[in-house]
Amino acid sequence: MLRLENASIAMDDRFLNASFDLQPGARVAVLGPSGAGKSTLLDAIAGFRPLASGAVHWNKSDMSSEPPSARPVSILFQDGNLFPHLDLRRNLGLALRPDGGRLSSAQTDRLIGALGQVGLGGMENRKPGTLSGGQQSRAALARVLLQARPILLLDEPFAALGPAMKTEMLELVKDVAGRLGALTLMVTHDPKDARAFAEQVVLVADGNALPPVETQSILDNPPKAMRAYLGTED
């Protein structure tokens, strides 16, 4: 279980506060106005931003002071974070050998298998610049499969994709997260994405990341902060 215990995160001249639990394997959308702190919340979980106070626990272990590399977290950014000068074999190989060393035959088999699972079989020698946006997103997902970590954070990774491709990628993320049994938090501005992907929603507004609420419930009967965000407030 991921627990944010009275966590306070500095944001310029203000703070974002969060205190809630998220269960392993859950799919959670993080919604809220621009600048409210959605990415800040993910950064704090990943270890890129320190807490001003409070703690972040995973399975009862306090990881608040752990560096990002020591946390059980994979992150998928909008740009996929692939090195343009490396082919997919070497890009994804870093998930297995962060030192850039030579992969064993078993590791190479895992890498080839991960590419096949995301629909990129036979493309291990291609560089990112030769791939479409959707294919780059698939390659980033293959890296997540290889990392096999129990927490997956997505910071609007498919915002630049068209509607059909975005729908396809959300289904693929569901599949990947399901294979890993990973708790998945996805920042999005689109309530439709939340309905399609997430079982729960964490609303970030007015300096607080609120405890998770069932997706259909909060979108069908939104509280005041959600109505303001959706533009449906009377």
C-alpha positions in Angstrom: 0.0 0.0 0.0 1.2 3.5 -0.8 0.5 5.9 2.1 1.0 9.6 2.1 1.0 10.5 5.8 0.3 14.2 6.5 2.6 15.0 3.6 3.3 18.7 2.8 5.1 19.6 -0.4 6.5 23.0 -1.1 5.3 24.7 -4.3 6.9 28.2 -4.7 5.0 30.3 -2.1 2.5 27.7 -1.1 2.2 24.0 -0.1 0.4 21.0 -1.4 -1.0 18.7 1.4 -1.9 15.1 1.0 -2.9 12.3 3.4 -4.4 9.2 2.0 -3.8 5.5 1.1 -3.7 3.8 -2.3 -3.9 0.1 -2.7 -1.5 -2.1 -4.8 -2.8 -2.7 -8.3 -5.3 0.3 -8.3 -5.7 2.5 -11.3 -6.0 6.2 -10.2 -6.5 9.4 -12.2 -5.1 12.6 -10.8 -7.3 15.5 -11.9 -7.3 19.2 -11.1 -6.7 22.7 -12.5 -3.5 23.6 -14.2 -0.9 24.6 -11.6 -2.8 22.9 -8.7 0.0 20.5 -8.0 -0.8 17.3 -9.9 2.8 16.8 -11.2 4.1 18.0 -7.9 2.3 15.1 -6.2 3.9 12.6 -8.6 7.3 14.2 -8.1 7.0 13.8 -4.3 6.1 10.1 -4.7 9.0 9.5 -7.1 11.4 11.4 -4.9 12.2 14.2 -7.3 10.7 16.8 -4.8 11.4 16.6 -1.0 8.6 16.7 1.5 8.5 19.8 3.8 6.9 17.5 6.4 5.1 14.2 6.7 6.1 10.9 5.1 5.6 8.6 2.1 5.3 4.9 2.8 5.3 1.9 0.6 4.1 -1.3 2.3 4.9 0.2 5.7 8.4 1.2 4.7 9.2 4.9 4.9 10.7 5.9 1.6 10.6 9.7 2.3 14.4 10.1 2.4 15.1 7.6 -0.4 16.5 8.9 -3.7 14.5 8.3 -6.9 16.7 5.4 -8.0 16.0 3.5 -4.8 12.2 3.9 -4.9 9.9 1.1 -6.4 8.7 3.6 -9.0 8.6 3.7 -12.8 7.7 7.0 -14.6 6.2 7.6 -18.0 6.6 11.2 -19.2 5.0 12.9 -22.2 8.1 12.7 -24.3 8.8 9.0 -23.4 12.3 10.1 -22.1 14.1 8.0 -24.8 17.7 8.8 -25.7 17.5 9.9 -29.4 21.1 8.7 -30.2 20.4 5.1 -29.0 18.4 2.4 -30.7 15.6 0.8 -28.8 17.8 -2.2 -27.8 20.2 0.2 -26.0 17.4 2.5 -24.7 15.5 -0.3 -23.1 18.7 -2.1 -22.0 19.3 0.6 -19.5 16.2 -0.6 -17.6 18.1 -3.9 -17.0 21.7 -2.5 -16.9 21.7 1.1 -15.8 25.5 1.1 -16.1 25.1 0.6 -19.8 26.9 -2.7 -19.7 26.3 -5.6 -22.1 23.1 -7.6 -21.6 23.2 -11.3 -21.0 21.4 -13.5 -23.4 18.5 -13.9 -20.9 18.2 -10.2 -20.5 18.2 -9.7 -24.3 15.4 -12.3 -24.6 13.4 -10.3 -22.0 14.0 -7.1 -23.9 12.9 -8.6 -27.2 9.8 -10.1 -25.5 8.8 -6.8 -23.9 9.0 -5.1 -27.3 6.8 -7.8 -28.7 4.2 -7.4 -25.9 3.7 -3.7 -26.8 3.5 -4.3 -30.6 7.1 -3.3 -31.5 8.5 -6.7 -32.3 11.5 -6.6 -34.7 12.1 -2.8 -34.0 14.9 -3.2 -31.5 17.5 -1.6 -33.9 15.3 1.4 -34.7 16.1 4.8 -33.1 13.4 6.9 -31.5 13.5 9.5 -34.3 12.4 6.9 -36.8 9.3 6.0 -34.8 5.8 7.6 -34.7 4.6 9.3 -31.4 2.5 6.2 -30.6 5.5 3.9 -31.2 7.7 5.9 -29.0 5.0 5.7 -26.2 4.9 1.9 -26.8 8.7 1.8 -26.4 8.5 3.7 -23.1 5.9 1.2 -21.9 8.2 -1.7 -22.8 10.8 -0.1 -20.6 8.2 0.0 -17.8 7.6 -3.8 -18.3 11.3 -4.4 -18.0 11.7 -2.4 -14.8 8.8 -4.3 -13.3 8.3 -1.9 -10.4 5.1 -1.9 -8.3 4.3 1.8 -8.7 3.7 3.4 -12.1 3.4 7.1 -12.5 2.2 8.7 -15.7 2.4 12.5 -16.2 0.1 13.1 -19.2 2.2 10.8 -21.4 -0.3 10.7 -24.3 -1.4 14.4 -24.4 0.2 14.9 -27.8 -1.5 11.9 -29.4 -4.8 11.9 -31.3 -8.0 10.6 -29.7 -7.9 7.1 -31.3 -4.2 6.6 -30.5 -4.7 7.9 -27.0 -7.5 5.4 -26.4 -5.3 2.6 -27.7 -2.4 3.6 -25.4 -4.7 3.8 -22.4 -5.8 0.2 -23.0 -2.2 -0.8 -23.4 -1.2 0.8 -20.1 -4.1 -1.1 -18.5 -2.6 -4.3 -19.9 0.9 -3.5 -18.8 -0.2 -2.4 -15.3 -2.2 -5.5 -15.0 0.7 -7.8 -15.9 2.9 -6.0 -13.3 0.1 -5.7 -10.7 1.2 -2.1 -10.4 -0.5 0.7 -8.6 -0.9 3.3 -11.4 -1.4 7.1 -11.0 -2.1 9.0 -14.2 -2.2 12.8 -14.4 -4.7 13.9 -16.9 -6.7 17.0 -17.8 -9.4 15.0 -19.5 -12.3 13.5 -17.5 -13.0 11.1 -20.4 -9.5 9.6 -19.9 -10.3 9.2 -16.2 -13.5 7.3 -17.0 -11.8 5.1 -19.5 -8.8 4.2 -17.4 -9.2 4.8 -13.7 -11.1 3.1 -10.9 -10.5 6.1 -8.6 -9.8 9.8 -8.8 -7.5 11.9 -6.6 -8.7 15.5 -7.0 -5.9 18.1 -6.6 -7.3 21.6 -5.8 -7.0 24.5 -3.4 -3.7 23.2 -1.9 -4.9 19.7 -1.2 -4.6 16.3 -2.9 -7.8 14.8 -1.6 -8.3 11.1 -0.7 -9.3 8.9 -3.7 -13.0 8.6 -4.7 -14.6 6.1 -7.1 -14.3 7.5 -10.6 -18.0 7.3 -11.7 -19.2 8.7 -8.4 -17.0 11.8 -8.4 -17.6 12.6 -12.1 -21.4 12.0 -12.0 -21.8 13.8 -8.7 -18.9 16.2 -8.5 -18.1 18.2 -5.4 -17.7 22.0 -5.6 -14.0 21.9 -6.4 -14.6 19.4 -9.2 -17.5 21.4 -10.6 -15.2 24.5 -10.7 -12.6 22.5 -12.5 -15.0 21.0 -15.0 -16.7 24.4 -15.6 -20.1 23.1 -14.5 -20.5 25.2 -11.4 -23.8 27.2 -11.2 
